[in-house]
Amino acid sequence: MRTSNPALSDKHFGRNLSTTGEKMTIAGTVQKSFLLIGLVLASALWSWKNTFPTGWAPDVAPQIPVWYFGVIIFTLIISLVIIFKPTTAPFLAPGYALGEGVLLGTISAVFEAKYPGIALQAILCTMGTFIALLVAYQTRIIKVTENLKLGIVAATGGIALVYLIDMGMRFFGMEVPYIHENGMIGIGVSLFIVVIAAMNLVLDFDFIEKGAENGAPKFMEWYAAFGLLVTLVWLYLEMLRLLSKTRK
């Protein structure tokens, strides 16, 4: 199996297959995914309120709290621990979801202050994309072939490389052309990235299904739910970027 999601990697499912004990199920993974998403939404709402302590209004500037950057480091560390040691997922995945929710709530508030209504639009677009792709996968409208996997993995790797280059260039006051621009080319680039992020959901669905079929241990339900959440967060952020460019 191949996936571009660093959390849902072949080696993790392969090394954790077991012939004894409880097995991973799709139903169990779905339940844990909804739990993590619920934690993200709850902490995002709390973070949103802290960013607008006097209440949201079109003329009110968001206030980023000083502990925001500490949450970034905390969330990054937790995600790395889970990725490299999947057995910690049942204990750390909820913490990751809470930290990610805080980050998303603050980021959403910043976008909302500049483009009123954009946060709800991004949420609805992300939910709609998720549901549409899940239905397409279950009905086999989209068939996960090796060529499809290879194409999505390659495109995702390319996007990650471009983002890393852009981060490095920003230290010198430069940036990769078109990524942050709002012209037709810039919007086209963001639309392409959104499509690739969305297609990663299909790979995640396939990987979770194969993990359940191969008898992965029960804790992998938490790990798979964590991996799916990683993709959803990426998709939501790219939706925000795309919608902000169209507003401009």
C-alpha positions as protocol buffer text, in pm:
chain_id: "A"
residue {
  index: 1
  type: MET
  ca { x: 0 y: 0 z: 0 }
}
residue {
  index: 2
  type: ARG
  ca { x: 115 y: 351 z: -74 }
}
residue {
  index: 3
  type: THR
  ca { x: 4 y: 681 z: 80 }
}
residue {
  index: 4
  type: SER
  ca { x: 151 y: 1030 z: 89 }
}
residue {
  index: 5
  type: ASN
  ca { x: 23 y: 1085 z: 443 }
}
residue {
  index: 6
  type: PRO
  ca { x: 331 y: 1054 z: 669 }
}
residue {
  index: 7
  type: ALA
  ca { x: 113 y: 921 z: 950 }
}
residue {
  index: 8
  type: LEU
  ca { x: -43 y: 641 z: 744 }
}
residue {
  index: 9
  type: SER
  ca { x: 272 y: 481 z: 617 }
}
residue {
  index: 10
  type: ASP
  ca { x: 316 y: 123 z: 498 }
}
residue {
  index: 11
  type: LYS
  ca { x: 580 y: 42 z: 757 }
}
residue {
  index: 12
  type: HIS
  ca { x: 351 y: 127 z: 1047 }
}
residue {
  index: 13
  type: PHE
  ca { x: 70 y: -104 z: 941 }
}
residue {
  index: 14
  type: GLY
  ca { x: 317 y: -369 z: 834 }
}
residue {
  index: 15
  type: ARG
  ca { x: 517 y: -378 z: 1155 }
}
residue {
  index: 16
  type: ASN
  ca { x: 207 y: -374 z: 1378 }
}
residue {
  index: 17
  type: LEU
  ca { x: 8 y: -660 z: 1227 }
}
residue {
  index: 18
  type: SER
  ca { x: -85 y: -910 z: 1492 }
}
residue {
  index: 19
  type: THR
  ca { x: -249 y: -1249 z: 1502 }
}
residue {
  index: 20
  type: THR
  ca { x: -368 y: -1213 z: 1863 }
}
residue {
  index: 21
  type: GLY
  ca { x: -577 y: -962 z: 2055 }
}
residue {
  index: 22
  type: GLU
  ca { x: -843 y: -723 z: 1930 }
}
residue {
  index: 23
  type: LYS
  ca { x: -822 y: -614 z: 1569 }
}
residue {
  index: 24
  type: MET
  ca { x: -865 y: -279 z: 1403 }
}
residue {
  index: 25
  type: THR
  ca { x: -1208 y: -222 z: 1247 }
}
residue {
  index: 26
  type: ILE
  ca { x: -1341 y: 44 z: 1015 }
}
residue {
  index: 27
  type: ALA
  ca { x: -1629 y: 119 z: 1255 }
}
residue {
  index: 28
  type: GLY
  ca { x: -1387 y: 170 z: 1542 }
}
residue {
  index: 29
  type: THR
  ca { x: -1172 y: 400 z: 1329 }
}
residue {
  index: 30
  type: VAL
  ca { x: -1478 y: 605 z: 1230 }
}
residue {
  index: 31
  type: GLN
  ca { x: -1582 y: 647 z: 1594 }
}
residue {
  index: 32
  type: LYS
  ca { x: -1237 y: 764 z: 1696 }
}
residue {
  index: 33
  type: SER
  ca { x: -1217 y: 996 z: 1396 }
}
residue {
  index: 34
  type: PHE
  ca { x: -1541 y: 1167 z: 1499 }
}
residue {
  index: 35
  type: LEU
  ca { x: -1412 y: 1197 z: 1855 }
}
residue {
  index: 36
  type: LEU
  ca { x: -1091 y: 1367 z: 1740 }
}
residue {
  index: 37
  type: ILE
  ca { x: -1282 y: 1599 z: 1505 }
}
residue {
  index: 38
  type: GLY
  ca { x: -1512 y: 1690 z: 1796 }
}
residue {
  index: 39
  type: LEU
  ca { x: -1209 y: 1778 z: 2011 }
}
residue {
  index: 40
  type: VAL
  ca { x: -1070 y: 1993 z: 1728 }
}
residue {
  index: 41
  type: LEU
  ca { x: -1397 y: 2184 z: 1695 }
}
residue {
  index: 42
  type: ALA
  ca { x: -1428 y: 2235 z: 2071 }
}
residue {
  index: 43
  type: SER
  ca { x: -1076 y: 2371 z: 2117 }
}
residue {
  index: 44
  type: ALA
  ca { x: -1104 y: 2575 z: 1796 }
}
residue {
  index: 45
  type: LEU
  ca { x: -1415 y: 2748 z: 1932 }
}
residue {
  index: 46
  type: TRP
  ca { x: -1236 y: 2820 z: 2259 }
}
residue {
  index: 47
  type: SER
  ca { x: -934 y: 2958 z: 2072 }
}
residue {
  index: 48
  type: TRP
  ca { x: -1162 y: 3169 z: 1849 }
}
residue {
  index: 49
  type: LYS
  ca { x: -1319 y: 3331 z: 2155 }
}
residue {
  index: 50
  type: ASN
  ca { x: -976 y: 3406 z: 2301 }
}
residue {
  index: 51
  type: THR
  ca { x: -868 y: 3567 z: 1974 }
}
residue {
  index: 52
  type: PHE
  ca { x: -1177 y: 3791 z: 1987 }
}
residue {
  index: 53
  type: PRO
  ca { x: -1206 y: 3849 z: 2366 }
}
residue {
  index: 54
  type: THR
  ca { x: -1462 y: 4129 z: 2322 }
}
residue {
  index: 55
  type: GLY
  ca { x: -1660 y: 3942 z: 2059 }
}
residue {
  index: 56
  type: TRP
  ca { x: -1627 y: 3925 z: 1683 }
}
residue {
  index: 57
  type: ALA
  ca { x: -1710 y: 4229 z: 1473 }
}
residue {
  index: 58
  type: PRO
  ca { x: -1600 y: 4337 z: 1122 }
}
residue {
  index: 59
  type: ASP
  ca { x: -1387 y: 4619 z: 1263 }
}
residue {
  index: 60
  type: VAL
  ca { x: -1229 y: 4423 z: 1549 }
}
residue {
  index: 61
  type: ALA
  ca { x: -870 y: 4306 z: 1495 }
}
residue {
  index: 62
  type: PRO
  ca { x: -785 y: 3954 z: 1620 }
}
residue {
  index: 63
  type: GLN
  ca { x: -550 y: 3929 z: 1917 }
}
residue {
  index: 64
  type: ILE
  ca { x: -306 y: 3638 z: 1892 }
}
residue {
  index: 65
  type: PRO
  ca { x: -226 y: 3520 z: 2248 }
}
residue {
  index: 66
  type: VAL
  ca { x: 138 y: 3482 z: 2353 }
}
residue {
  index: 67
  type: TRP
  ca { x: 95 y: 3112 z: 2426 }
}
residue {
  index: 68
  type: TYR
  ca { x: -4 y: 3045 z: 2064 }
}
residue {
  index: 69
  type: PHE
  ca { x: 352 y: 2973 z: 1960 }
}
residue {
  index: 70
  type: GLY
  ca { x: 396 y: 2733 z: 2251 }
}
residue {
  index: 71
  type: VAL
  ca { x: 94 y: 2539 z: 2127 }
}
residue {
  index: 72
  type: ILE
  ca { x: 257 y: 2514 z: 1782 }
}
residue {
  index: 73
  type: ILE
  ca { x: 567 y: 2350 z: 1931 }
}
residue {
  index: 74
  type: PHE
  ca { x: 356 y: 2127 z: 2157 }
}
residue {
  index: 75
  type: THR
  ca { x: 139 y: 2006 z: 1868 }
}
residue {
  index: 76
  type: LEU
  ca { x: 440 y: 1945 z: 1644 }
}
residue {
  index: 77
  type: ILE
  ca { x: 617 y: 1737 z: 1910 }
}
residue {
  index: 78
  type: ILE
  ca { x: 307 y: 1527 z: 1975 }
}
residue {
  index: 79
  type: SER
  ca { x: 255 y: 1460 z: 1605 }
}
residue {
  index: 80
  type: LEU
  ca { x: 616 y: 1348 z: 1561 }
}
residue {
  index: 81
  type: VAL
  ca { x: 595 y: 1116 z: 1862 }
}
residue {
  index: 82
  type: ILE
  ca { x: 277 y: 956 z: 1728 }
}
residue {
  index: 83
  type: ILE
  ca { x: 423 y: 913 z: 1379 }
}
residue {
  index: 84
  type: PHE
  ca { x: 741 y: 747 z: 1502 }
}
residue {
  index: 85
  type: LYS
  ca { x: 572 y: 548 z: 1780 }
}
residue {
  index: 86
  type: PRO
  ca { x: 215 y: 458 z: 1676 }
}
residue {
  index: 87
  type: THR
  ca { x: 145 y: 275 z: 2004 }
}
residue {
  index: 88
  type: THR
  ca { x: 122 y: 617 z: 2170 }
}
residue {
  index: 89
  type: ALA
  ca { x: -170 y: 721 z: 1948 }
}
residue {
  index: 90
  type: PRO
  ca { x: -448 y: 621 z: 2193 }
}
residue {
  index: 91
  type: PHE
  ca { x: -295 y: 849 z: 2457 }
}
residue {
  index: 92
  type: LEU
  ca { x: -156 y: 1137 z: 2247 }
}
residue {
  index: 93
  type: ALA
  ca { x: -399 y: 1168 z: 1956 }
}
residue {
  index: 94
  type: PRO
  ca { x: -662 y: 1350 z: 2168 }
}
residue {
  index: 95
  type: GLY
  ca { x: -391 y: 1594 z: 2282 }
}
residue {
  index: 96
  type: TYR
  ca { x: -289 y: 1650 z: 1921 }
}
residue {
  index: 97
  type: ALA
  ca { x: -652 y: 1718 z: 1826 }
}
residue {
  index: 98
  type: LEU
  ca { x: -690 y: 1974 z: 2105 }
}
residue {
  index: 99
  type: GLY
  ca { x: -366 y: 2149 z: 2008 }
}
residue {
  index: 100
  type: GLU
  ca { x: -457 y: 2148 z: 1640 }
}
residue {
  index: 101
  type: GLY
  ca { x: -796 y: 2292 z: 1723 }
}
residue {
  index: 102
  type: VAL
  ca { x: -634 y: 2583 z: 1909 }
}
residue {
  index: 103
  type: LEU
  ca { x: -414 y: 2656 z: 1607 }
}
residue {
  index: 104
  type: LEU
  ca { x: -700 y: 2630 z: 1359 }
}
residue {
  index: 105
  type: GLY
  ca { x: -925 y: 2849 z: 1573 }
}
residue {
  index: 106
  type: THR
  ca { x: -667 y: 3126 z: 1582 }
}
residue {
  index: 107
  type: ILE
  ca { x: -579 y: 3098 z: 1212 }
}
residue {
  index: 108
  type: SER
  ca { x: -947 y: 3097 z: 1120 }
}
residue {
  index: 109
  type: ALA
  ca { x: -1004 y: 3408 z: 1332 }
}
residue {
  index: 110
  type: VAL
  ca { x: -724 y: 3592 z: 1151 }
}
residue {
  index: 111
  type: PHE
  ca { x: -875 y: 3505 z: 812 }
}
residue {
  index: 112
  type: GLU
  ca { x: -1225 y: 3587 z: 936 }
}
residue {
  index: 113
  type: ALA
  ca { x: -1120 y: 3934 z: 1048 }
}
residue {
  index: 114
  type: LYS
  ca { x: -1002 y: 4011 z: 697 }
}
residue {
  index: 115
  type: TYR
  ca { x: -1265 y: 3817 z: 501 }
}
residue {
  index: 116
  type: PRO
  ca { x: -1591 y: 3791 z: 702 }
}
residue {
  index: 117
  type: GLY
  ca { x: -1768 y: 3458 z: 656 }
}
residue {
  index: 118
  type: ILE
  ca { x: -1466 y: 3277 z: 513 }
}
residue {
  index: 119
  type: ALA
  ca { x: -1423 y: 3035 z: 805 }
}
residue {
  index: 120
  type: LEU
  ca { x: -1773 y: 2890 z: 769 }
}
residue {
  index: 121
  type: GLN
  ca { x: -1727 y: 2866 z: 393 }
}
residue {
  index: 122
  type: ALA
  ca { x: -1400 y: 2675 z: 437 }
}
residue {
  index: 123
  type: ILE
  ca { x: -1559 y: 2438 z: 689 }
}
residue {
  index: 124
  type: LEU
  ca { x: -1853 y: 2365 z: 459 }
}
residue {
  index: 125
  type: CYS
  ca { x: -1624 y: 2315 z: 158 }
}
residue {
  index: 126
  type: THR
  ca { x: -1404 y: 2076 z: 357 }
}
residue {
  index: 127
  type: MET
  ca { x: -1703 y: 1879 z: 487 }
}
residue {
  index: 128
  type: GLY
  ca { x: -1861 y: 1864 z: 142 }
}
residue {
  index: 129
  type: THR
  ca { x: -1538 y: 1744 z: -16 }
}
residue {
  index: 130
  type: PHE
  ca { x: -1491 y: 1479 z: 252 }
}
residue {
  index: 131
  type: ILE
  ca { x: -1844 y: 1342 z: 215 }
}
residue {
  index: 132
  type: ALA
  ca { x: -1833 y: 1347 z: -165 }
}
residue {
  index: 133
  type: LEU
  ca { x: -1502 y: 1160 z: -179 }
}
residue {
  index: 134
  type: LEU
  ca { x: -1611 y: 909 z: 85 }
}
residue {
  index: 135
  type: VAL
  ca { x: -1923 y: 828 z: -119 }
}
residue {
  index: 136
  type: ALA
  ca { x: -1719 y: 811 z: -439 }
}
residue {
  index: 137
  type: TYR
  ca { x: -1474 y: 573 z: -272 }
}
residue {
  index: 138
  type: GLN
  ca { x: -1738 y: 347 z: -117 }
}
residue {
  index: 139
  type: THR
  ca { x: -1930 y: 320 z: -446 }
}
residue {
  index: 140
  type: ARG
  ca { x: -1600 y: 266 z: -629 }
}
residue {
  index: 141
  type: ILE
  ca { x: -1660 y: 562 z: -857 }
}
residue {
  index: 142
  type: ILE
  ca { x: -1300 y: 637 z: -771 }
}
residue {
  index: 143
  type: LYS
  ca { x: -1084 y: 327 z: -791 }
}
residue {
  index: 144
  type: VAL
  ca { x: -756 y: 342 z: -606 }
}
residue {
  index: 145
  type: THR
  ca { x: -509 y: 199 z: -854 }
}
residue {
  index: 146
  type: GLU
  ca { x: -132 y: 191 z: -820 }
}
residue {
  index: 147
  type: ASN
  ca { x: -98 y: 460 z: -1086 }
}
residue {
  index: 148
  type: LEU
  ca { x: -340 y: 686 z: -899 }
}
residue {
  index: 149
  type: LYS
  ca { x: -149 y: 632 z: -576 }
}
residue {
  index: 150
  type: LEU
  ca { x: 182 y: 705 z: -745 }
}
residue {
  index: 151
  type: GLY
  ca { x: 49 y: 1026 z: -901 }
}
residue {
  index: 152
  type: ILE
  ca { x: -98 y: 1158 z: -574 }
}
residue {
  index: 153
  type: VAL
  ca { x: 213 y: 1070 z: -374 }
}
residue {
  index: 154
  type: ALA
  ca { x: 439 y: 1238 z: -630 }
}
residue {
  index: 155
  type: ALA
  ca { x: 223 y: 1552 z: -644 }
}
residue {
  index: 156
  type: THR
  ca { x: 204 y: 1574 z: -265 }
}
residue {
  index: 157
  type: GLY
  ca { x: 579 y: 1536 z: -236 }
}
residue {
  index: 158
  type: GLY
  ca { x: 628 y: 1810 z: -492 }
}
residue {
  index: 159
  type: ILE
  ca { x: 396 y: 2045 z: -303 }
}
residue {
  index: 160
  type: ALA
  ca { x: 578 y: 1975 z: 24 }
}
residue {
  index: 161
  type: LEU
  ca { x: 911 y: 2050 z: -144 }
}
residue {
  index: 162
  type: VAL
  ca { x: 784 y: 2380 z: -286 }
}
residue {
  index: 163
  type: TYR
  ca { x: 650 y: 2482 z: 56 }
}
residue {
  index: 164
  type: LEU
  ca { x: 986 y: 2404 z: 217 }
}
residue {
  index: 165
  type: ILE
  ca { x: 1168 y: 2609 z: -48 }
}
residue {
  index: 166
  type: ASP
  ca { x: 923 y: 2895 z: 6 }
}
residue {
  index: 167
  type: MET
  ca { x: 984 y: 2887 z: 382 }
}
residue {
  index: 168
  type: GLY
  ca { x: 1359 y: 2903 z: 323 }
}
residue {
  index: 169
  type: MET
  ca { x: 1329 y: 3190 z: 74 }
}
residue {
  index: 170
  type: ARG
  ca { x: 1120 y: 3393 z: 316 }
}
residue {
  index: 171
  type: PHE
  ca { x: 1420 y: 3418 z: 548 }
}
residue {
  index: 172
  type: PHE
  ca { x: 1583 y: 3625 z: 273 }
}
residue {
  index: 173
  type: GLY
  ca { x: 1277 y: 3835 z: 198 }
}
residue {
  index: 174
  type: MET
  ca { x: 1173 y: 3635 z: -110 }
}
residue {
  index: 175
  type: GLU
  ca { x: 903 y: 3384 z: -193 }
}
residue {
  index: 176
  type: VAL
  ca { x: 813 y: 3127 z: -456 }
}
residue {
  index: 177
  type: PRO
  ca { x: 612 y: 3298 z: -736 }
}
residue {
  index: 178
  type: TYR
  ca { x: 232 y: 3255 z: -756 }
}
residue {
  index: 179
  type: ILE
  ca { x: 187 y: 3061 z: -427 }
}
residue {
  index: 180
  type: HIS
  ca { x: 71 y: 3370 z: -237 }
}
residue {
  index: 181
  type: GLU
  ca { x: -57 y: 3571 z: -532 }
}
residue {
  index: 182
  type: ASN
  ca { x: -426 y: 3627 z: -599 }
}
residue {
  index: 183
  type: GLY
  ca { x: -426 y: 3643 z: -982 }
}
residue {
  index: 184
  type: MET
  ca { x: -566 y: 3372 z: -1205 }
}
residue {
  index: 185
  type: ILE
  ca { x: -241 y: 3176 z: -1191 }
}
residue {
  index: 186
  type: GLY
  ca { x: -225 y: 3205 z: -812 }
}
residue {
  index: 187
  type: ILE
  ca { x: -584 y: 3086 z: -778 }
}
residue {
  index: 188
  type: GLY
  ca { x: -512 y: 2801 z: -1020 }
}
residue {
  index: 189
  type: VAL
  ca { x: -214 y: 2692 z: -810 }
}
residue {
  index: 190
  type: SER
  ca { x: -423 y: 2693 z: -492 }
}
residue {
  index: 191
  type: LEU
  ca { x: -701 y: 2502 z: -666 }
}
residue {
  index: 192
  type: PHE
  ca { x: -451 y: 2237 z: -777 }
}
residue {
  index: 193
  type: ILE
  ca { x: -319 y: 2202 z: -422 }
}
residue {
  index: 194
  type: VAL
  ca { x: -674 y: 2170 z: -287 }
}
residue {
  index: 195
  type: VAL
  ca { x: -743 y: 1890 z: -536 }
}
residue {
  index: 196
  type: ILE
  ca { x: -427 y: 1704 z: -432 }
}
residue {
  index: 197
  type: ALA
  ca { x: -507 y: 1749 z: -62 }
}
residue {
  index: 198
  type: ALA
  ca { x: -858 y: 1615 z: -127 }
}
residue {
  index: 199
  type: MET
  ca { x: -729 y: 1315 z: -320 }
}
residue {
  index: 200
  type: ASN
  ca { x: -513 y: 1227 z: -22 }
}
residue {
  index: 201
  type: LEU
  ca { x: -839 y: 1152 z: 158 }
}
residue {
  index: 202
  type: VAL
  ca { x: -905 y: 876 z: -94 }
}
residue {
  index: 203
  type: LEU
  ca { x: -566 y: 723 z: -19 }
}
residue {
  index: 204
  type: ASP
  ca { x: -641 y: 747 z: 352 }
}
residue {
  index: 205
  type: PHE
  ca { x: -976 y: 568 z: 307 }
}
residue {
  index: 206
  type: ASP
  ca { x: -803 y: 294 z: 111 }
}
residue {
  index: 207
  type: PHE
  ca { x: -524 y: 258 z: 362 }
}
residue {
  index: 208
  type: ILE
  ca { x: -765 y: 234 z: 657 }
}
residue {
  index: 209
  type: GLU
  ca { x: -972 y: -27 z: 475 }
}
residue {
  index: 210
  type: LYS
  ca { x: -664 y: -234 z: 395 }
}
residue {
  index: 211
  type: GLY
  ca { x: -540 y: -203 z: 754 }
}
residue {
  index: 212
  type: ALA
  ca { x: -867 y: -344 z: 885 }
}
residue {
  index: 213
  type: GLU
  ca { x: -862 y: -624 z: 627 }
}
residue {
  index: 214
  type: ASN
  ca { x: -506 y: -718 z: 721 }
}
residue {
  index: 215
  type: GLY
  ca { x: -587 y: -745 z: 1090 }
}
residue {
  index: 216
  type: ALA
  ca { x: -394 y: -451 z: 1235 }
}
residue {
  index: 217
  type: PRO
  ca { x: -410 y: -428 z: 1617 }
}
residue {
  index: 218
  type: LYS
  ca { x: -678 y: -224 z: 1792 }
}
residue {
  index: 219
  type: PHE
  ca { x: -459 y: 76 z: 1877 }
}
residue {
  index: 220
  type: MET
  ca { x: -415 y: 140 z: 1505 }
}
residue {
  index: 221
  type: GLU
  ca { x: -772 y: 274 z: 1501 }
}
residue {
  index: 222
  type: TRP
  ca { x: -645 y: 575 z: 1694 }
}
residue {
  index: 223
  type: TYR
  ca { x: -342 y: 601 z: 1471 }
}
residue {
  index: 224
  type: ALA
  ca { x: -551 y: 585 z: 1153 }
}
residue {
  index: 225
  type: ALA
  ca { x: -793 y: 845 z: 1292 }
}
residue {
  index: 226
  type: PHE
  ca { x: -495 y: 1069 z: 1368 }
}
residue {
  index: 227
  type: GLY
  ca { x: -365 y: 1028 z: 1012 }
}
residue {
  index: 228
  type: LEU
  ca { x: -704 y: 1112 z: 865 }
}
residue {
  index: 229
  type: LEU
  ca { x: -722 y: 1423 z: 1083 }
}
residue {
  index: 230
  type: VAL
  ca { x: -383 y: 1536 z: 950 }
}
residue {
  index: 231
  type: THR
  ca { x: -521 y: 1530 z: 595 }
}
residue {
  index: 232
  type: LEU
  ca { x: -843 y: 1709 z: 692 }
}
residue {
  index: 233
  type: VAL
  ca { x: -649 y: 1988 z: 862 }
}
residue {
  index: 234
  type: TRP
  ca { x: -433 y: 2033 z: 553 }
}
residue {
  index: 235
  type: LEU
  ca { x: -741 y: 2040 z: 328 }
}
residue {
  index: 236
  type: TYR
  ca { x: -913 y: 2299 z: 548 }
}
residue {
  index: 237
  type: LEU
  ca { x: -610 y: 2528 z: 550 }
}
residue {
  index: 238
  type: GLU
  ca { x: -580 y: 2507 z: 173 }
}
residue {
  index: 239
  type: MET
  ca { x: -950 y: 2586 z: 142 }
}
residue {
  index: 240
  type: LEU
  ca { x: -892 y: 2898 z: 350 }
}
residue {
  index: 241
  type: ARG
  ca { x: -606 y: 3003 z: 122 }
}
residue {
  index: 242
  type: LEU
  ca { x: -808 y: 2941 z: -195 }
}
residue {
  index: 243
  type: LEU
  ca { x: -1115 y: 3126 z: -71 }
}
residue {
  index: 244
  type: SER
  ca { x: -905 y: 3420 z: 48 }
}
residue {
  index: 245
  type: LYS
  ca { x: -753 y: 3452 z: -298 }
}
residue {
  index: 246
  type: THR
  ca { x: -1093 y: 3457 z: -463 }
}
residue {
  index: 247
  type: ARG
  ca { x: -1204 y: 3727 z: -215 }
}
residue {
  index: 248
  type: LYS
  ca { x: -909 y: 3941 z: -319 }
}
